[in-house]
Amino acid sequence: MGPLERTPALKPLLLLDFGVLWSAAPTSPESGRELAATSGEVIPEALALVRTARLRCFVALLSNAADGQEADLDAEFDAILPGPAKPDPASYRRVLDELGHSTAVFFGADTATATAAGLDSVHVPDTAALRTALAVRGLIPPTVLLILPDRDEAEELAASLLESGWGPCAVHRDMLAGEDDAEAVDWVVELTTAPDGLPASAHRAALDDLAEQHDGFTGES
């Protein structure tokens, strides 16, 4: 990566610890949990979230050689910087100064030190936590689309979700479907706010399961 350019804070700055992306140990198939990635690999779902977040914020990766920085991630981040060698709030302030920002959001394990440096710090132990942290800070789109094959089922589900406190629960025809091919039409239930007041995208895993129960899938607006 070439020399860093000091960028005015036109977009929020997200500092991401490499451990958020890296699968440090394999998950045993006997545990009944799905393998996100094998040991020593970047977790694809987490990297996909970073790509989405970069549309709304400047993302800098904090990495040390011991974290596996040999992974070719230059194109995936706006900057890659050495992570702090020891818990030291001043190290985070130096990163902010280098990038030309006065504050940042930090996702990683060393939240106490980052908080002491004045950062909005969140421990994100897994990809689900990463998605929620991004969603509640407006760093990924709030809306989730439930895409179902049957209009009546979509309208019934939308009515049920609206009654449960989801919004706006608007149903519309998939504009990408062929206008003259009724069999190709999907029906979309638009969800932006969850009953707990969080963005719908903070509950993506649950909505994925709900869509699958209705022979559908989820998407983003």
URLIN-V783317 format. One record per helix or strand of 2 or more residues. SS is the DSSP state (a for helix, b for strand). FROM is the first residue (numbers start at 1). TO is the last residue. Records with the same first field share a line. If there is no record, write none. Layout:
SS: FROM-TO / FROM-TO
This chain:
b: 12-17 / 22-23 / 41-42 / 57-63 / 79-82 / 105-107 / 120-122 / 144-148 / 167-173 / 187-193 / 217-220
a: 18-20 / 29-31 / 44-53 / 65-67 / 74-76 / 89-99 / 111-116 / 127-136 / 151-164 / 182-184 / 200-213
